[in-house]
């Protein structure tokens, strides 16, 4: 009996590897995953930039509050009605160049005040409003602080 030689060859040496369909499907799946990851990149970069801006805004505001807190209370009251404006670049460094201004901090000193509902009307408190403007925001961030007379 005569046997076919190609059958024996297929059984003795089974084909190993991937078919063209398997390769195309795996490439399609990998490219879909890669495109999905790349599309998330702009969103994460925008969130990181916003986070840095919030941190720098908080740092600059804290510096201004510390500077006002350390000044003599009588000098602060004497500045009642005054507006202090400072400009900073993106890195938080003071700047006078109008092209590099990223943060503008404005402090409005309202002089002596009393706390709402307080019976004591002594003039040992000063109210200060600080406004932070950035080019990315349409409305500025505002905080109001009350500084007390520490006796110096």
C-alpha positions in Angstrom: 0.0 0.0 0.0 1.3 3.3 -1.0 0.9 6.3 1.4 1.0 9.9 0.6 4.2 11.6 1.6 2.8 15.0 2.4 0.5 13.7 5.1 3.4 12.2 7.0 5.4 15.4 6.7 2.5 17.4 8.2 2.2 15.1 11.1 5.9 14.8 11.7 6.5 18.5 11.5 3.4 20.4 12.7 3.3 24.0 11.7 4.3 26.5 14.5 3.5 30.2 14.4 0.6 32.6 14.1 -1.8 33.0 11.2 -2.1 36.3 9.4 -5.5 36.9 11.1 -4.0 36.5 14.6 -1.2 38.9 13.8 -3.6 41.5 12.4 -6.0 41.2 15.4 -3.1 41.5 17.9 -1.7 44.6 16.1 -5.1 46.2 16.1 -5.6 45.5 19.8 -2.2 46.9 20.7 -2.7 50.0 18.5 -6.1 50.6 20.1 -4.6 50.4 23.6 -1.7 52.7 22.7 -4.0 55.3 21.1 -6.2 55.2 24.2 -3.2 55.9 26.5 -1.9 58.7 24.3 -5.3 60.4 24.2 -5.1 60.6 28.0 -1.9 62.6 27.9 -3.3 66.1 27.2 -5.8 65.7 30.0 -3.2 64.7 32.6 -0.9 67.5 31.5 -3.7 70.0 31.9 -4.4 68.7 35.4 -0.8 68.8 36.3 -0.5 72.4 35.1 -3.6 73.4 37.1 -2.2 71.7 40.2 1.1 73.6 39.9 -0.8 76.9 39.4 -2.9 76.3 42.5 0.1 75.5 44.6 2.0 78.6 43.4 -1.1 80.7 44.0 -1.3 79.4 47.6 2.4 80.0 48.2 2.3 83.6 46.9 -0.9 84.3 48.9 0.7 82.9 52.0 3.8 85.0 51.5 1.7 88.2 51.3 -0.3 87.2 54.4 3.0 86.6 56.3 4.4 89.9 55.1 1.3 91.8 56.3 1.1 89.9 59.5 4.7 90.8 60.4 4.3 94.5 59.7 3.5 96.8 62.6 -0.2 97.1 63.3 -0.1 100.9 63.5 1.6 101.0 60.0 -1.1 98.7 58.7 -3.9 100.8 60.0 -2.2 103.9 58.6 -2.4 102.2 55.2 -6.2 102.0 55.5 -7.7 102.3 52.0 -4.4 101.5 50.3 -3.9 98.9 47.6 -0.7 96.9 47.4 -0.2 95.2 44.0 2.6 92.6 43.3 3.2 90.8 40.0 5.0 87.4 39.6 6.0 85.3 36.7 4.9 81.7 36.1 7.6 80.4 38.5 6.5 82.7 41.3 9.4 85.1 41.0 8.6 88.9 41.3 8.6 90.6 38.0 8.0 94.1 36.5 8.1 92.9 32.9 4.5 93.1 31.7 5.1 90.3 29.1 6.1 87.7 31.8 3.4 88.5 34.4 1.4 85.4 35.3 0.1 86.1 38.8 -1.1 89.5 40.0 -1.8 89.8 43.8 -3.7 92.8 45.0 -4.1 93.5 48.7 -6.8 96.0 49.8 -6.4 97.2 53.4 -9.6 98.2 55.1 -8.2 99.4 58.4 -9.8 98.7 61.7 -12.8 96.5 62.0 -14.8 94.3 64.4 -15.8 90.8 64.1 -19.4 90.2 63.2 -21.6 89.8 66.3 -18.8 90.9 68.6 -19.7 93.2 71.5 -16.1 94.6 71.7 -15.8 97.5 69.4 -12.1 98.1 70.0 -10.0 98.9 67.0 -7.4 96.1 67.4 -8.4 94.2 64.2 -7.6 95.1 60.6 -9.3 93.6 57.6 -7.4 92.8 54.4 -8.7 91.4 51.2 -6.3 89.6 48.9 -7.2 89.0 45.2 -5.1 86.7 42.9 -5.5 87.0 39.2 -4.1 84.6 36.6 -4.5 84.7 32.8 -6.1 81.3 32.8 -9.0 82.2 35.0 -11.9 84.5 34.1 -12.6 85.4 37.8 -9.9 86.1 40.4 -9.5 84.1 43.6 -10.3 86.2 46.7 -9.7 85.8 50.3 -10.3 88.1 53.3 -8.2 87.9 56.4 -8.4 89.7 59.8 -5.1 90.7 61.4 -5.0 91.5 65.1 -2.8 94.0 67.0 -0.2 91.9 68.8 1.1 95.0 70.7 4.2 95.7 68.7 
